[in-house]
Amino acid sequence: MSSPEVDGRRARGERTRHALMEATLRVVAADGIGAVTHRRVCQEAGQPASSAAYHFPSITDLLEAALLAADERNSTELARIEAAADPVAELARWLADDFGPDQAACLAEYELYLLAARTPALRPAATRWLTDLGSLAQGWGADPQTVRVVCAYVDGMLIQGHVTGRAPAAVEVEAVLRGLLGAA
């Protein structure tokens, strides 16, 4: 059995890791992946300058952890959506909200998601989003091909919306999702 002191240090370490992951996402959201350095993340997190390098030896480790933190939030949201009275409408609302006041967070996640195409170490973390979203669609009776189409639509719609500055309305997203799921 661990002593309370050891457990306290472990809990503090986990809080510090979490703060660094969240700070990494904020740095990416504000200035892009190229702005992520151990020093900048520590500043953003309000942690000592050596904290990030202690907990995450490489920038790739830090980016992977930040992507996993975003994945965890998305996974929690998808579980909430799955339990909703009308999960398709709830998913559409949640996706449309990605264009709201916190749209930089969505952009940061997509920057990390796209970085995974060039960084094999990030691929498992990036793949989790597709797996979780696909599981949701599969739970609605979608066949594997429709699951891929739904995932491609969601990713494409989010990226296109951010690139064009045209935020889709929840009713528009819902109509497309229902059309795709009905075509299955």
N, C-alpha and C positions, 0 to 999 in steps of 0.2 A: 504494500500500500504506500502511495506517495505521501510525503509530508505536505502540510498546507503550504509551506514556503515554495516547494517545487511546483505544486499545482498553481499557485499564484503567479509564478514566473511563466509557466506554460500559458496561462490565460492572458497575461500581459503580452507575451510573444504573439499569440493569436490575434489579439486586438491590434498590435502593431502591424502584423502582416495584412490584416484586413484594411487598416487605414492606408497602407502603402498601395494595395491593389486599387482601392477607390481613388486614391490620389493619381495613380497612373491613368485611370480612365478619364479623370478630369483634365490631366495634361494633354492626353490624346484629343479629347473633345475641344480643348481650347486652341491647341497649336499643332496637332498632328503627331504621328508616331516619331518623326524625326526629332521632336522636342523632348522625348523621353530619355532622361539620364538619371542615374542614381541620385545625384545632387538635386536636380529639379523636382523629382518625386518626393524626396525627403522634405524639401521646402514646402511643397504643396500639402504634405501630410502633417507638417509641424513636428517632424521627427528629427533626431540628430542626423548629421550628414552621413554617418556610416551605416545607418539602419537598413537602407534598401540593399546595399551590397552584402550586409550580413545575412539578411533573410532571403535575398534573391541574388546569387552570385553573378548572373549575367543579365543583360537587358532582355534577352529572349525569355529567361525565367520570369522576369517581372511582367513582360507582356503576356506570357502564357497564363500567369496567375490572374492578371487583370481580366483576360478573356474568360477564364473559368468563373470569376466572380460575376461577370455579366451573364454568363450562361446560367449560373445558379439563380440569379434574379429572374431571368426569362423562364426558366424551368418552373419556378414558383408561380409566376404569372400564368403560364400555360396550364398548370394544375388547377388554378383558380378558375380559369376560363372553362376548362373541361367540366367543372362542377356547376357551372352557371345554368340557369333555366334554358337559355338559348345560346349555346356555346359559339355557334357561327356568328351571331350578331355581336356577342361579347368579344370574340377575336377581332372582328372588323373594327369595333370601337377602340380596342387596345392598339391595333395597328395604326389607325388614323391619329390616335393620340401621340404617336411617335413624331408627329410633325408639330407638336405643341411647344410650350416653353422650354422643354428639356430635349429638344431635337438633337442637340449636340451629343447627347449620350448615345443616341441611335447611330449617329455618324461615327462616333468613336468605335462602337462595336463593329460597324462595317469596315472601318479601316483595319482593325485587327483581324477581322474575318478574311479580308482580301490579302493581308500580309501572310496568312496561313498558306496561300497558294505558292508563295516563294519560300516559306519557312516550314519545313516538314515537322519540326517540333511543335508547332502550333496547330497542326491539322486535327489531332484528336479533340482539342478544345473547340475548334471551329465547327467540327462535325456534330457536336452535341446539339447545337441549335437545329440543324436539319433533322436529327434523330427525334428530338422532342416535338418539333412541329409536325413531322411525319407521323409520329405516334398519335398525336391529336387527330389528324385527318384520318388515319387508319381506324381510329375508334369510332368514326362516323360512318364506317362501312366502305371507305374508299379502297379501291384496289391499288396495288403497288404503282401502276402507271399514273393513276390519278393523284396519289400521294406525291409523286415527283412533280407533277404539274402544279399542284397546290403550293408546294415549297418553292418552285421556280417563280410562280406568280407573286407570292409574298415577297421574296427577295427582290425580284425585278421591280415590283411596284414601289417598294421602299426606296431602292436606289434611284429609280427614275424620279420619284417625287422629290427627293432631296436634290438631285441634279437640276431639275427644271424649276424647283421652287413651287411646284403645284402640288399642294397637299390633297390627296384624295379624301373625299367625304366617307364617313363610316358606311353610309347607305350604298355608296358605289362599291366599296370593297366587299360588303356583304353580298351584293347582287352578283358580283363576279365569283365569289367563293361558292355561293349556292348554285350558280350555273355550272361551275366546274364539278362540284360534288354531285349535282343532278345528272350530269353527262356520264357519270361513271357506270 
